[in-house]
Amino acid sequence: MPWSQTVEVPANGTTTTVIVPPLLPAPPESVAKTAGTPGAEGGASSVAVPQRTNSASDQGSSWNGKKTAAVILGGVGVAAGVFSVVKIVDYRDRWTAPTAFVTPLAESR
């Protein structure tokens, strides 16, 4: 029998704690019934789950094309950020450099 508990949440927003007891593993036949689809006889058909074996190909590298593309795009993004910062600093230097040597007209009189 599955575990369940009804909880009423107060309207004032206080925290409600629910303690879940340790659960027992479900029997294999209940898993097959819930995972199955109705068969020709009208009952639940069992689903065969293949056993996983650790072959040499399974233990290989987990690196794939998606990770390579992510690393390349990440590098391009970092390079674009560094380039932007350099251009901003260069622009600010060009903007502020001429004003350091120019005296305002009001002070020259």
C-alpha positions as CSV (number, residue, x, y, z in Angstrom):
1,M,0.0,0.0,0.0
2,P,1.5,3.4,-1.0
3,W,2.2,6.0,1.7
4,S,0.1,9.1,1.8
5,Q,-0.7,11.9,4.3
6,T,-3.2,14.8,4.1
7,V,-1.8,18.2,5.1
8,E,-3.7,21.4,5.7
9,V,-1.6,24.5,5.0
10,P,-2.6,27.5,7.2
11,A,-3.5,30.8,5.4
12,N,-1.0,32.8,7.4
13,G,2.0,31.2,5.5
14,T,3.6,29.4,8.4
15,T,5.8,26.4,7.7
16,T,4.2,22.9,7.9
17,T,6.5,19.9,8.4
18,V,5.6,16.5,7.1
19,I,7.7,13.5,8.3
20,V,7.9,10.7,5.8
21,P,8.5,7.3,7.3
22,P,11.0,4.9,5.8
23,L,9.5,3.3,2.7
24,L,9.7,-0.3,1.8
25,P,10.7,-1.4,-1.7
26,A,7.8,-2.1,-4.0
27,P,7.3,-5.7,-5.0
28,P,8.4,-6.4,-8.6
29,E,5.0,-7.4,-9.9
30,S,3.5,-4.0,-8.9
31,V,6.2,-2.3,-11.0
32,A,5.4,-4.5,-14.0
33,K,1.7,-3.7,-13.7
34,T,2.1,0.0,-13.5
35,A,4.7,0.1,-16.3
36,G,2.9,-2.2,-18.6
37,T,0.4,-1.4,-21.3
38,P,-2.8,-3.2,-21.9
39,G,-2.1,-6.3,-24.0
40,A,-4.3,-8.3,-26.4
41,E,-5.9,-10.2,-23.5
42,G,-6.9,-7.0,-21.8
43,G,-4.5,-7.4,-18.9
44,A,-1.3,-5.6,-18.1
45,S,1.7,-6.9,-20.1
46,S,5.0,-7.1,-18.4
47,V,7.9,-4.9,-19.5
48,A,11.2,-6.6,-19.9
49,V,14.1,-4.4,-18.7
50,P,17.5,-5.5,-20.2
51,Q,20.3,-6.0,-17.8
52,R,23.0,-3.4,-18.1
53,T,26.5,-4.7,-18.7
54,N,29.6,-2.7,-18.3
55,S,31.4,-3.2,-21.6
56,A,34.5,-1.4,-22.8
57,S,32.5,1.0,-24.8
58,D,30.4,2.0,-21.8
59,Q,33.5,2.8,-19.7
60,G,35.0,5.1,-22.4
61,S,35.2,8.9,-22.4
62,S,32.0,10.8,-21.7
63,W,33.2,13.7,-23.9
64,N,31.0,14.3,-27.0
65,G,30.3,16.8,-29.7
66,K,27.9,18.8,-27.6
67,K,30.6,19.4,-24.9
68,T,33.1,20.4,-27.6
69,A,30.6,22.9,-29.0
70,A,29.9,24.3,-25.5
71,V,33.6,24.8,-24.8
72,I,34.2,26.5,-28.1
73,L,31.2,28.8,-27.7
74,G,32.2,29.5,-24.1
75,G,35.7,30.5,-25.3
76,V,34.2,32.8,-27.9
77,G,32.0,34.4,-25.3
78,V,34.9,35.0,-22.9
79,A,37.0,36.4,-25.8
80,A,34.2,38.8,-26.8
81,G,33.9,40.0,-23.2
82,V,37.6,40.7,-23.0
83,F,37.6,42.4,-26.4
84,S,34.7,44.6,-25.2
85,V,36.4,45.6,-22.0
86,V,39.6,46.5,-23.9
87,K,37.6,48.6,-26.4
88,I,35.7,50.4,-23.6
89,V,39.0,51.3,-21.8
90,D,40.5,52.5,-25.1
91,Y,37.4,54.6,-25.8
92,R,37.5,56.1,-22.3
93,D,41.2,56.9,-22.6
94,R,40.6,58.7,-26.0
95,W,37.6,60.6,-24.6
96,T,39.3,61.8,-21.4
97,A,42.8,62.5,-22.7
98,P,42.2,65.7,-24.7
99,T,40.2,67.3,-21.9
100,A,43.1,67.1,-19.5
101,F,45.1,69.7,-21.4
102,V,42.3,72.0,-22.4
103,T,41.4,74.9,-20.1
104,P,37.8,76.0,-20.0
105,L,37.1,79.4,-21.5
106,A,35.6,80.8,-18.3
107,E,38.9,80.3,-16.4
108,S,41.2,81.7,-19.1
109,R,39.8,85.3,-18.8
